[in-house]
Amino acid sequence: MRIALFLPSLEGGGAERVSLLLAQGLKERGAQVDLVLARAQGPYLAGVPSGVRVVDLKAPRVLFSLPPLIAYLRREKPQALFSALTHANLIALWAKGLARVPTRVFVAEHVPLRASQSGGMPLRGRVAHALLGWVYPKAHGVVAVSQGLAEELVEAFRVPRDKVRVIYNPVVSPELFQKAEEDLRHPWFEPGQPPVFLGVGRLSREKNFPLLLRAFARVRRRASSRLLILGEGRERGFLEALVRELGLSEDVALPGFVSNPYPFMRKATALVLSSQYEALPTVLIEAMALGTPVVATDCPFGPREILEEGRWGRLVGADDELGLANAMQEVLENPPTLEEREAMKRVAWERFSVDRVVQNYLMVLEGLIK
C-alpha cells in the first residue's frame, strides 16, 4: 500500500507535525509512505522518519507544484493522497482530477475559515477560500481539527456531512512532561513572589492580547499579581505601548518567543487565552495536561470543546474585558483542588494524546482505501 502525504514544506507548525506523526504510524503499519513536498525545506526535515521517502517537487510556491504533482500521481499511482493546509489541499484535489488516476484524496483543515477571512486576509487567501465550496466536496474525506470547524465546513462550504471527520491534533506526549520538568530560572517564580498569569502565542491581532492586558489591569488593582506573555509578532510595539499606558510596566513582561514554555506553564497560576478565534488552541490542552488552571474566551473554535462547556476551565465572552478579569480573579481566590487538577490531566491525555490521534487518522485512511 503506497500512501502520499503532501505539504508545501516542513517549515514547522501543527499540520507539519501531524503529517510526520502520521507518516511514522503508516510506515509502522507496513505502508510505503512518500512525503511529497512542494519544496523540501524547513527545520522539520531532520525529523522525517526513517524509511519514509521524501519527494521534492522543487516548486518555488505551492501553486507551481501542480504540474510536478500531477506527474508524480501518474507515475506512482498511490492509493491515497493526504494533504494538509488550505492551499495545498486545493492543489492536491486539482492534481488528482487532472492526473485521472484512482488515487483517493483526503484533506485536513486547521484554520477557522470565516473568522480568518475577517482579519485582513491577503488576496490569494481570499481566492482560496472562495474556491473551497467548489473543491472540497470533491475530496474523499475532510478532517477538521474541532467540531466547530467541522460544522463550518458543512454549513458554509457545502462539504457533505458524511465526508467530514473530526480528529483533534496530537498534543500530549511524554516529551511534553519531560520538557515541563526542566529547571525554570525566573525571578517571578521564586518562593514568596506574587501569582503569575501566563499568555502564550503569536503577538498577532487574532490573539487579542490587548484584551488580556486590560483585564489584567483590573485584576492588578484588586490583588498583587503579574502577567507574562510568551511569544513574538507584529503587535509587539503596540502591546508594549499599551503596557506603559496602563501603568503595568513593573508587573507585565513580554520576553519574546520561548522554545520551551512548559516550565512556565507548569508553575503559572493560570493560563489565559484571550483570542478572537482559534481552530483548536493547543495551549489550552497543554495547560490541562500539566494541571494548570485555564481561563479562556469562548471564541470560535475550540475552547468550549476542549474545556467541555467550562467543566475544565472558565469560559468568558470573546470581547468581555470585565468577565475575563473576574474569571482571573476567581482563579486567585478559588484555585482548583489537587483532585480537579489530576482529573484535568487524565482528560487531556485520553482525548489529545499523540498515540490516540494518530490511530484515529490511520482508521480514517484505511477506511477510505478499502
C-alpha positions as CSV (number, residue, x, y, z in Angstrom):
1,M,0.0,0.0,0.0
2,R,1.5,3.3,-1.1
3,I,0.3,6.5,0.6
4,A,1.5,10.0,-0.2
5,L,1.4,12.9,2.2
6,F,1.5,16.3,0.5
7,L,2.7,19.6,2.2
8,P,4.1,22.9,1.0
9,S,7.3,22.3,3.1
10,L,8.4,21.3,6.5
11,E,8.7,24.9,7.9
12,G,7.3,23.9,11.2
13,G,3.7,24.0,12.5
14,G,0.9,21.9,13.7
15,A,-0.1,20.5,10.3
16,E,3.5,19.5,9.5
17,R,3.9,17.8,12.9
18,V,0.7,15.8,12.4
19,S,1.9,14.7,8.9
20,L,5.2,13.5,10.3
21,L,3.5,11.5,13.1
22,L,1.1,10.1,10.5
23,A,4.0,9.1,8.2
24,Q,5.6,7.3,11.1
25,G,2.3,5.5,12.0
26,L,1.6,4.4,8.5
27,K,5.1,3.1,8.0
28,E,4.8,1.1,11.2
29,R,1.7,-0.4,9.7
30,G,3.6,-1.6,6.7
31,A,2.7,1.1,4.2
32,Q,5.1,2.6,1.7
33,V,5.0,6.3,2.6
34,D,6.0,9.2,0.3
35,L,6.3,12.6,1.9
36,V,5.7,14.8,-1.1
37,L,6.8,18.4,-0.6
38,A,6.3,21.4,-2.9
39,R,9.8,22.4,-1.7
40,A,11.9,20.2,0.5
41,Q,12.9,22.7,3.1
42,G,12.3,23.6,6.8
43,P,13.5,22.6,10.2
44,Y,11.3,19.5,10.4
45,L,13.2,17.9,7.5
46,A,15.5,16.5,10.2
47,G,12.5,14.7,11.8
48,V,11.4,12.7,8.8
49,P,11.0,9.1,10.0
50,S,13.5,6.6,8.7
51,G,12.1,4.7,5.7
52,V,9.8,7.5,4.6
53,R,10.7,8.7,1.1
54,V,10.9,12.5,0.6
55,V,9.8,13.6,-2.9
56,D,10.9,17.2,-3.6
57,L,8.7,18.8,-6.3
58,K,11.2,21.8,-6.4
59,A,8.4,24.3,-6.7
60,P,9.1,27.9,-5.6
61,R,5.4,28.2,-4.5
62,V,2.6,25.8,-3.8
63,L,0.7,26.9,-6.9
64,F,3.7,25.9,-9.1
65,S,3.7,22.4,-7.6
66,L,0.6,21.5,-9.6
67,P,2.4,20.1,-12.8
68,P,5.1,18.1,-10.9
69,L,2.4,16.7,-8.5
70,I,0.3,15.6,-11.5
71,A,3.4,13.8,-12.9
72,Y,4.1,12.2,-9.5
73,L,0.5,10.9,-9.3
74,R,0.6,9.4,-12.8
75,R,4.0,7.8,-12.2
76,E,3.5,6.4,-8.7
77,K,-0.3,6.0,-8.5
78,P,-0.5,6.0,-4.7
79,Q,-3.7,4.5,-3.3
80,A,-4.2,7.6,-1.1
81,L,-3.0,11.2,-1.1
82,F,-3.3,13.1,2.2
83,S,-2.9,16.8,2.3
84,A,-3.0,19.5,5.0
85,L,-3.2,23.3,4.8
86,T,-5.7,25.1,2.6
87,H,-3.6,26.0,-0.4
88,A,-2.0,22.5,-0.6
89,N,-5.4,20.9,-0.3
90,L,-6.7,22.8,-3.3
91,I,-3.7,21.8,-5.4
92,A,-3.9,18.1,-4.3
93,L,-7.6,17.9,-5.4
94,W,-6.9,19.6,-8.7
95,A,-3.9,17.4,-9.4
96,K,-5.9,14.3,-8.8
97,G,-8.6,15.4,-11.2
98,L,-6.1,16.4,-13.9
99,A,-4.0,13.3,-13.4
100,R,-7.0,11.0,-14.0
101,V,-5.8,8.4,-11.5
102,P,-7.9,6.4,-9.0
103,T,-6.0,7.8,-6.0
104,R,-8.3,8.8,-3.1
105,V,-7.6,12.3,-1.8
106,F,-8.1,13.1,1.9
107,V,-7.6,16.7,3.2
108,A,-7.3,18.3,6.6
109,E,-8.3,21.8,7.6
110,H,-6.7,23.6,10.5
111,V,-8.0,27.1,10.2
112,P,-11.4,28.7,11.2
113,L,-12.2,29.9,7.8
114,R,-14.9,32.6,8.2
115,A,-13.2,34.1,11.2
116,S,-9.8,34.3,9.5
117,Q,-11.4,36.0,6.5
118,S,-12.5,38.9,8.7
119,G,-8.9,39.5,9.8
120,G,-7.5,41.3,6.7
121,M,-6.6,38.2,4.7
122,P,-4.4,38.7,1.6
123,L,-5.9,38.3,-1.8
124,R,-4.6,34.8,-2.5
125,G,-6.1,33.6,0.8
126,R,-9.5,35.1,-0.1
127,V,-9.4,33.5,-3.5
128,A,-8.5,30.1,-2.0
129,H,-11.4,30.4,0.5
130,A,-13.8,31.3,-2.3
131,L,-12.9,28.1,-4.1
132,L,-13.3,25.8,-1.1
133,G,-17.0,25.3,-1.5
134,W,-16.5,24.0,-5.0
135,V,-13.3,22.0,-4.5
136,Y,-13.6,20.4,-1.0
137,P,-16.7,18.4,-1.8
138,K,-14.7,16.5,-4.4
139,A,-12.4,15.1,-1.7
140,H,-13.0,11.5,-0.5
141,G,-12.7,12.7,3.1
142,V,-12.1,16.0,5.0
143,V,-10.7,16.2,8.5
144,A,-11.5,19.2,10.8
145,V,-9.5,19.7,14.0
146,S,-12.5,20.7,16.0
147,Q,-16.3,20.1,15.9
148,G,-16.9,23.8,15.4
149,L,-14.7,23.8,12.3
150,A,-16.4,20.7,11.0
151,E,-19.8,22.4,11.3
152,E,-18.4,25.4,9.4
153,L,-17.2,23.2,6.6
154,V,-20.6,21.6,6.2
155,E,-22.7,24.8,6.6
156,A,-20.6,27.5,4.9
157,F,-18.6,25.5,2.4
158,R,-21.1,22.8,1.4
159,V,-18.9,19.8,2.3
160,P,-21.1,16.8,2.6
161,R,-21.5,15.9,6.3
162,D,-20.7,12.2,5.7
163,K,-17.3,13.2,4.3
164,V,-16.2,15.2,7.4
165,R,-14.4,13.7,10.3
166,V,-13.3,15.4,13.5
167,I,-9.8,14.4,14.6
168,Y,-8.0,16.5,17.2
169,N,-4.4,17.5,16.8
170,P,-1.9,15.3,18.7
171,V,-0.7,17.4,21.6
172,V,0.0,15.3,24.7
173,S,3.1,13.1,24.7
174,P,5.8,12.0,27.2
175,E,8.1,14.7,25.7
176,L,5.7,17.4,26.9
177,F,6.0,16.3,30.5
178,Q,9.8,15.9,30.2
179,K,10.2,19.4,29.0
180,A,7.9,20.8,31.7
181,E,10.2,19.4,34.4
182,E,13.2,21.4,33.1
183,D,14.7,23.9,35.5
184,L,13.0,27.3,35.4
185,R,15.2,30.2,36.5
186,H,13.0,33.2,36.5
187,P,12.7,35.6,39.5
188,W,8.9,35.8,39.2
189,F,8.6,32.1,40.1
190,E,10.8,32.2,43.2
191,P,9.1,31.4,46.5
192,G,7.1,34.3,48.0
193,Q,6.5,36.1,44.7
194,P,3.0,37.2,43.6
195,P,0.9,34.9,41.4
196,V,1.7,34.9,37.7
197,F,-0.8,34.7,34.9
198,L,0.5,33.3,31.6
199,G,-0.4,34.1,28.0
200,V,1.3,32.1,25.2
201,G,1.0,32.8,21.4
202,R,2.0,34.9,18.5
203,L,1.7,38.7,19.1
204,S,-0.9,39.0,16.4
205,R,-4.3,40.6,16.2
206,E,-6.4,37.4,16.5
207,K,-4.7,36.5,19.9
208,N,-6.2,39.8,21.3
209,F,-3.6,40.3,23.9
210,P,-4.9,43.9,24.4
211,L,-8.0,42.4,26.0
212,L,-5.8,40.3,28.3
213,L,-3.7,43.4,29.3
214,R,-6.8,45.4,30.1
215,A,-8.4,42.6,32.0
216,F,-5.1,42.1,34.0
217,A,-5.1,45.8,34.8
218,R,-8.4,45.3,36.6
219,V,-7.1,42.3,38.5
220,R,-3.9,44.1,39.4
221,R,-6.0,46.9,41.1
222,R,-7.6,44.2,43.3
223,A,-4.7,41.9,44.1
224,S,-1.0,41.7,43.8
225,S,-0.2,39.7,40.6
226,R,1.9,39.6,37.4
227,L,1.4,38.7,33.8
228,L,3.9,37.1,31.5
229,I,3.2,36.8,27.7
230,L,5.4,34.4,25.8
231,G,5.6,35.0,22.0
232,E,6.7,37.3,19.3
233,G,5.0,39.1,16.4
234,R,3.9,42.2,14.7
235,E,1.9,43.6,17.6
236,R,4.8,43.9,20.0
237,G,5.2,47.7,19.6
238,F,1.5,48.3,20.2
239,L,1.4,45.9,23.2
240,E,4.4,47.5,24.8
241,A,2.9,50.9,24.4
242,L,-0.4,49.7,26.0
243,V,1.5,48.2,28.9
244,R,3.0,51.7,29.6
245,E,-0.3,53.4,29.1
246,L,-2.0,51.1,31.6
247,G,0.8,51.6,34.1
248,L,1.8,48.0,34.2
249,S,5.5,48.1,33.3
250,E,6.5,46.6,36.7
251,D,4.1,43.7,36.5
252,V,3.9,42.7,32.9
253,A,6.7,41.1,30.8
254,L,6.9,40.2,27.1
255,P,10.2,38.3,26.9
256,G,9.6,37.1,23.3
257,F,9.5,33.6,21.9
258,V,10.5,30.8,24.3
259,S,11.3,27.4,22.8
260,N,10.2,25.6,25.9
261,P,7.2,27.3,27.5
262,Y,6.2,24.3,29.6
263,P,8.1,25.0,32.8
264,F,6.4,28.4,32.8
265,M,3.0,26.8,32.2
266,R,3.5,24.2,34.9
267,K,4.2,26.9,37.5
268,A,1.8,29.6,36.4
269,T,-1.2,30.5,38.5
270,A,-3.3,30.1,35.3
271,L,-3.0,30.0,31.5
272,V,-5.2,32.7,30.0
273,L,-6.3,32.6,26.4
274,S,-7.8,35.9,25.1
275,S,-8.2,35.0,21.4
276,Q,-10.8,36.3,18.9
277,Y,-10.7,33.0,17.1
278,E,-8.8,29.7,17.0
279,A,-9.2,26.3,15.4
280,L,-8.1,24.1,18.3
281,P,-5.9,26.1,20.7
282,T,-3.0,23.8,21.7
283,V,-2.0,25.9,24.7
284,L,-5.3,25.1,26.5
285,I,-4.7,21.3,26.0
286,E,-1.1,21.6,27.2
287,A,-2.1,23.6,30.3
288,M,-4.7,20.9,31.1
289,A,-2.2,18.2,30.7
290,L,0.1,19.9,33.2
291,G,-2.8,20.5,35.6
292,T,-2.6,24.3,35.2
293,P,-5.9,26.2,35.7
294,V,-7.3,27.7,32.5
295,V,-9.3,30.9,31.6
296,A,-10.4,31.3,28.0
297,T,-12.5,33.4,25.8
298,D,-15.4,31.4,24.3
299,C,-14.2,32.1,20.7
300,P,-14.7,30.0,17.6
301,F,-13.4,27.3,17.7
302,G,-12.1,25.0,20.3
303,P,-12.1,26.5,23.9
304,R,-15.7,25.4,24.7
305,E,-15.0,22.0,23.1
306,I,-11.7,21.4,24.9
307,L,-13.0,22.6,28.2
308,E,-16.2,20.6,27.8
309,E,-18.6,23.6,28.3
310,G,-16.5,25.0,31.1
311,R,-16.0,21.9,33.1
312,W,-12.2,22.1,33.0
313,G,-11.8,25.8,33.0
314,R,-13.5,29.2,33.0
315,L,-15.1,30.5,29.7
316,V,-16.0,34.1,29.1
317,G,-17.2,36.2,26.2
318,A,-14.8,36.8,23.4
319,D,-14.6,40.5,24.0
320,D,-15.7,40.6,27.6
321,E,-12.9,42.5,29.5
322,L,-14.7,42.6,32.8
323,G,-15.7,38.9,32.5
324,L,-12.1,37.9,31.8
325,A,-10.9,39.9,34.8
326,N,-13.5,38.4,37.1
327,A,-12.6,34.8,35.9
328,M,-8.9,35.5,36.5
329,Q,-9.8,36.9,40.0
330,E,-11.8,33.7,40.7
331,V,-8.7,31.6,40.0
332,L,-6.8,33.6,42.5
333,E,-9.5,33.2,45.1
334,N,-10.7,29.6,44.4
335,P,-7.9,27.6,42.6
336,P,-8.8,24.0,41.6
337,T,-8.1,21.3,44.1
338,L,-5.5,18.6,43.6
339,E,-8.2,16.1,42.6
340,E,-9.5,18.5,40.0
341,R,-6.1,19.1,38.6
342,E,-5.5,15.3,38.3
343,A,-8.8,14.9,36.5
344,M,-7.8,17.6,34.0
345,K,-4.6,15.8,33.3
346,R,-6.3,12.5,32.7
347,V,-8.9,14.0,30.3
348,A,-6.1,15.8,28.3
349,W,-4.2,12.5,27.9
350,E,-7.3,10.5,27.0
351,R,-8.5,12.9,24.3
352,F,-5.4,14.5,22.9
353,S,-2.5,12.1,23.2
354,V,-0.3,11.5,20.2
355,D,-1.0,7.8,20.1
356,R,-4.8,8.2,20.1
357,V,-4.8,10.9,17.4
358,V,-2.5,9.0,15.0
359,Q,-4.7,5.9,15.5
360,N,-7.7,7.9,14.5
361,Y,-6.0,9.2,11.3
362,L,-5.0,5.7,10.4
363,M,-8.5,4.3,10.9
364,V,-9.9,7.0,8.5
365,L,-7.3,6.5,5.9
366,E,-7.7,2.7,6.0
367,G,-11.4,3.1,5.7
368,L,-11.0,5.3,2.6
369,I,-8.7,2.8,0.9
370,K,-10.8,-0.3,1.5
